[in-house]
Structures are given as C-alpha cells and as structure tokens.
C-alpha cells in the first residue's frame, strides 16, 4: 500500500518523508554489510567526526541536536566499538571522539548508498531538477542556519 499525503503538504512533511526514504536505503545497506546495530540517531556522529577527533559539544553544534542526544549516541557507539574517546590534548578536562577502524568502515557504505539514492532520484526526476533542489536547499540552509527560533520559556507560575 502506498502512503498518501495531503493534497497540499507542508514542505517540512515532504522533506521528512524524502529523508526517511534516503535513510532507509542507507540503513538497509549498512544492515546488509553487517552494521545492523547502527540506528538513525548515530548518523550524526559518523557524519561530523573528523580524523583529528572532536568534542561532543562540537558534534552537538554541527549536528544541531541536544547535547544529551549526542552524548547518548556517542556512548552507544562506544559500547558497540564504532568510536572511542580519548583525552583532548588542548583541554585537560575535555575528551575527543574518534572513529575506530570499525567506525571508519561505515562511511564508504553510507556514502555509496547515498550516491545511489541520489542517482535514482535523478532518474525519477532529472539531474537538472535534482541539482536545482540541492542548490535551493543549500541556499535556504545557509540563510536559516543561525535563525533558530527561541524555545518558549517554561511556565514558572507553579
């Protein structure tokens, strides 16, 4: 059964549904390659961890997620053997996150699958439409990147 969407869906819904399609393809490829223990919240760690390591607070900023969410993802991946934390030589209280060899093996699979999904979408639409979409989303992201809506204040009237 095909999913149905509202006649004039919000852009956010369309972005979420298309992203879920992309994510499912990557998850399936990782599962087939023996990395079935990786969950979607872990993706930000693989995406944003550089070879020289990174603090969780920086990962949090890059991924635009809460520190608690990122800390949990890093802890889970550390237990699974995908990352390790080491002392930060520039901050004696800090620790850096590094991908292990197992963690580094995830990236090529995820990247190749992502390219295949992009290619399939270009077949379904056109390469030009996909490039137009990519550029429009990039421009939009650059304009809204720092335009984060304020959270409503907590009700303190008890």
N, C-alpha and C positions, 0 to 999 in steps of 0.2 A: 504494500500500500504506500502510495506516495504521500509525502507530507503536504499539507495545504497551508498556505499562508494567507493573511488578509489581503484584500484586493489592493490596497494602497499601504503596504507595510512600512513601518518606520525604518529608516536607514540602519539604525542600530541593530534591529532584528535581522535584517538581511546580512549585515556584516557578521553577526554572531553565527548565523546558520552556515554561511560560506566558510567561516573559520572552523566550525565544527567538522565540516566535510574535509578540510585540509588536515586538521588534527587527527581525525580518524584514520586517514590514509597513512600518516606518519606513525601513529600508534600501531597499526596493523603491520607495517614494515618492521618496526622495532620488535614487536612480538615475534614475528617470523624469524628474526635474526637472533633470538634468544634474550632479548631485553624486555620481556613481558612485565617486569616489575616496575617499569618506569610509568609514572602517571602524569597526566597533563600539567599539574602544578609544578612538576620537576623541570619542565621545558625551559623556564626562565633561567635556571641555574646553568644548563648546558649552553644556552644562547649567549649569556653575558659573562661567562667566566673566561678571562684571558689566560694565556700561558703563564704570565707572571703572577697569577693569583689575584684575588680580590676580597675585600672585606664584605661581610654580609650587609652592612649598612649601604655600601655602594651598589651591591646587587639589587637591593631594595629600591634604590633610586632609579637605576637603569630599567628595571622591570615594572616600575610603577605599581608595586604591591606593598602591603603592610609588612613591617619588619617581622612580625610574628609568623606570617605566611612564609616568608623567605627562610626564616630560621628553621621552621618545621621542615621545609623542603630539603634544606641542606643537611639537617640531622638525619632525615630518612635516607637520602642518597649516600651519606657517610656510612650508615649501617649496611647499606646494600653494596658498598665498595665502589661507588662511582666517583666520589670526591673524598678528599682528605683536607683536614685543617692543620695549618702549621703556624707557628708564631710569625707575626709581622715584624721584619727586621727594622722597620721605620716607626713602629708603635709598640712599645713593650707590653701594653695591655691588649693589643689587637691580635687577631688571628686572620690569616688569609685562607681562602677556599681555593683549592686546586683540583682539577680533574685528574683522576687516576688513569692508568692505561685503559682500564675498562670504560671509564667515563669518556675518554677521548675517542673510543671506538664507536660511540653513539652518533657523533656529529656527522660523519660521512653518510651514514644510513639516512638520518633525518634530512640532510641537505639534498641527497639524491632523490629521495621521495618527494620532497617539496618541489624540486625542479620538475619531476614527472607530473605532479598535480598542476603546476603552472602551465606545462605544455598541454595537458589535457584540457584545461580551461581555455587556452588559446585555440585549440581545435574546435571547441564548442562555441566560441565567440569568434575572435580573430586575434592575431598577435597585436594588431594596432589597438583594438579595444582594450586588451589586457595592459598594454603599455600606458594607454590613456588613464585607465583605472589606477595603475601603480603610481603614476605621476600625480594624479589628483589626490590620492590618499596620502602620499608623501607630503605634498604641499599642505594639505589640511592638518596632518600631524604636526608639521613644523610650526603652524600657526597656533595650534591649541596646546602644544606640549607643556607650556608653562601656565596655561589658562585653566588651572584646576579649580573647579567650583568648591567653595568653602563648605565644610560639613556644618549642618545645623548644630547649634550649641545644645548641650544636654539640658534637659529640664531639671532645674535645681530647686523648684518650688516645693519639692517634697511631698 
